[in-house]
Amino acid sequence: MSTAVKVQDTRIKQVKVTDETITAYLADGRIIAVPLAWSWRLSEATQEQREHYEIIGDGQGIHWPDIDEDISAEGMLYGIPAPKPHKSAA
């Protein structure tokens, strides 16, 4: 018996950011969400900044120009949270 494997379409079509999650709606109908805390920039952004995004690379990622943040669909599916930079003691 053979099983056909369908290639999934992980292009992002729409994004929603709440106080809890970053949610991406994919072209193949899936919805993926990660905790907002995975992006310290989005965590610290205003709601207006969170809502101002651009889908980049034909849906491979999302860019928030106001805060210079980028997240890819692949990163949401397989990634780990972005570390917050440490402030150096000067």
N, C-alpha and C positions, 0 to 999 in steps of 0.2 A: 504494500500500500504506500503510495506516495502522498506527501502533504505539500501543497503549494503554499509558499510564503509570499504574502503580499507586502510590498514595500510601502511603509507608512509615509505619509506626507506631513513632515514636522514643521512646515512653514507656519509662522505665526500670522494670524489674520487680525486679531484684536487683543487688547491688553486691558486689564483692570487692576488698579492698585488700591487697596484699602489699608486701614490701620493695622491689619493682621496679615494680609497675604498679597503676593504678586501672582496674578492669574493670567495665563495665556490661553487663548482659544486657537486651536490649530486647524489647518485646512482640512485635515482628515476627520474632523469632528471631535477629537479628543480635547479635553480641558485639563491643563496641568497647573498646579499651584505650588508655590513654595512660601515659606514664612517671610514676611517683610524684613525680618532681622537678617536675612541672608544678604541684604544689600544695605550697608550702613548709610550710604548716600541717600537712598530712597527713604530709609527710616527717619533721617533727619530733614527730609524735604517737606515743603508745604504740600497741601493737597493740589494746589494749582500747578506746582512743579511736577508732581507725580502724574498729573493728567496730560502734561505736555510731553508727548513721546513721538518718536518716529519709528516705523517699522523699516528695518534696513536689510539689504542683501536679499531682496525678493522674499522676505519673511524669515530669514535665518536668525534674526536678532531684533532687539529693541534698543533704541538710543534715547536717552533723556538729555537734550541739549542744555537745559538750564543747570543741571548738576553734573554733566559730563559722565554719565553712567551708561554702561552697555551690558546687556544680558542676552545670551543666546538661548535658543530653544534647546540646543544640546546641553548647555550648561544647566538649564533648569531640570532637564531629564536626568542627567548623570553627574552634575557638578556638586561642589561643596560651597558653603557660604564664603563670600569675599571677606578676608580679614581686614579689620579696621587698622589703619596705620598707627603705629605707636609714636607718641610725641617724645622727642629726645629731650633729655634733661640738660639744659645748657647753663 
